[in-house]
Amino acid sequence: MAETVSYRDEKVKKITTTLDSLPFCTDDEIAQQLKNNTRRLPDGVTRRMILRDIFVIAWPAIIELALLTLASMVDLMMVGNLGPWAITAVGLASQPRMIFISIFQSLNVGATAYIARARGAEDRKLANSYLQQAMLFNFFFSIVLGVAGYVFSEQMIRAMGAPDAQTLYAGTQYIRVQCAGMLLYGVTMTISASLRGVGNTQTTMVYNVVANVVNIFANYLLIEGHLGFPRLEVLGASVATLIGQAAATVMAIIVIFRKRNYVFLEYRKGFRVRFDMIRDILVIGIPAMIEQLCLRFSAIMFNRWIAQLGTLEFAAHQVCMNIQMMSMTNGVGFAHSGTTLMGQSIGRRRPEMSQAYTRSCAAISLVVSVMLAILFFTCGGAMSRWYTDDPVVLERCAELFVVVAVIQPFLALQFTVAGSLRGAGDTKAVTIITFSTCVILRLILVYLAINVLHWGVVGAWWGMLGDQVTRAVLIWLRFTNGRWKKVFSRMIHRPDGPAPDAG
C-alpha cells in the first residue's frame, strides 16, 4: 500500500510491502536457505500478506493492460466498419509496431529489475541513478528507431505479407504515423518501467487510462469523420493512437519530475552518462529484447502464412488474436508483480520471499486463466460479432475460440513465472527457451499444418498451442531447478550494491 514516509528530511510517497518489515538476511542465512531450498516463510509472515503484496502491484497493472488492449480492440472494431481489408491493414501494421514497442519494453526490464533491487535495499539514490541512465539511453535509441522505421515503412508492410495494394497503402500510412511518434513511446515506457520497479503501478494505470479515453474519442472523430473532422479511415486510427500516447507521455513526465515520488528524475544537476549502469541495464535487457524479437519474428511468419490463405481467413485470425491479447493481461499483469517483488526480494536479501512470491503469482494467475477459458468456450461466438458480421469470418472465429480457451492456463503460467525469472536477471535462459519453442517448434508445426496437412487457419492455431504448452513446461522447470538463485549466491561474495545478472 502507498505511504508517505520521511527520507532524509523529505516526504516521500512509497509503496510498502511485507519486505519492508523484514531484516536483511546475512550471508550465512542466505547460504543456509539456498542449501536447504527452504519454502518456509519468515516468522510473522503469512500467505495472506504475500497475496496482499502481489495484488497491490498486480491489480493496477492488469487494469492498465486490459484497458490498453481494449483500446486496441476498439481500434479494430471501428476500423472493421470499413471492411475486412481495413482489419487486415491494421493487423499487418500492428506487427512492426509491436516489434518497436517490445524492444522498449524488454530493454526496460533491466531498469525495472535494478530499480526494484535498489528499492529493496532502501537505496533511493541508486534507484534514481538507474532511472536517469535508462532515460538517457532510451531517449536517443527511440529517435534512431523511429527514423529507421519511418524510412522503411512500406518495405515492412510488404514483408508482413500485404495481400493487395489497398492494404499495403493503408498499412504503410498507419506505421509511418507510429514511427513519427516513437520518442513518445520510448519516454513513457521507461518511466512506467521505473515506477513498476518501486511497485507504483497505480500511477502508470492512471495516465494510461486517460490515454485510452483520448484515443477512443479521437478514433470516433478521425476514422469516419465526425463533428466536422476529416474522414481518415485507417490513417485516422493511427493518428488517434498517437494522440492518446502523447497525452500519456505528458502526464508521465509530470509524474517523474515530482520529488515526492520514490523515484524521480533529478535534472538540476545535469545528466551524466554512467556506462557501468547502462551496461547493468543492458545485461538483463538485451536477452529480454532478443526474446521479444524471437516472439515478433515468429508472429510475423505466423501472420504471413495465414495472410496467404486469404483476407477472410486472416480477418478471423486477427479478431481472435485481438481478443486473446485481452486475456494475456492476466499473465502479464501478475508477471509485472513477480518481476517487481523478485527484484525487491533480491535487494532485501530474502531468498525465501522471492520463491513465495513467484509461486503465489503463478497460482493466482492459473485460477484466473481457468475462468477465462470457460468464458471463451461459452461466449466466443458472441465476441466475434463485436468486430464483423461476415458469415465466413464468424464461422472461422467459432473454431478458433476453442484453441483460445485451451491455451489460457499455459499462457498464464509462462508469463507469470518468466516475469519472476526476469526480475532475478535470468533472462538468458528465458530467451533460449523462447527461441527453441516459439521460433523453431511453432514455425515447424504451423508450416506443417498449413502447407502439408492443409488444415488452414485452425490447424495453424493448434500448432501455436503446441508451442505454448512446451514453453510453459520448460519455463516452470527452469524455475523449479533453482538455477536462478545464483543471484543470491553471488550476493554472499558481493554484499554491497545490486546483485549482478544471474545468467
Secondary structure by P-SEA (a helix, b strand, c coil): cbbbbbcccbbbbbbcccccccccccaaaaaaaaaaccccccccccaaaaaaaaaaccaaaaaaaaaaaaaaaaaaaaaaaacaaaaaaaaaaaaaaaaaaaaaaaaaaaaaaaaaaaaaaccaaaaaaaaaaaaaaaaaaaaaaaaaaaaaaaaaaaaaccccaaaaaaaaaaaaaaaaaaaaaaaaaaaaaaaaaaccaaaaaaaaaaaaaaaaaaaaacccccccccccaaaaaaaaaaaaaaaaaaaaaaaaacccccccccccccccccaaaaaaaaaccaaaaaaaaaaaaaaaaaaaaaaaacaaaaaaaaaaaaaaaaaaaaaaaaaaaaaaaaaaaaaaccaaaaaaaaaaaaaaaaaaaaaaaaaaaccaaaaaacccccaaaaaaaaaaaaaaaaaaaaaaaaaaaaaaaaaacaaaaaaaaaaaccccaaaaaaaaacccccccaaaaaaaaaaaaaaaaaaaaaaaaacccaaaaaaaaacccccccccc
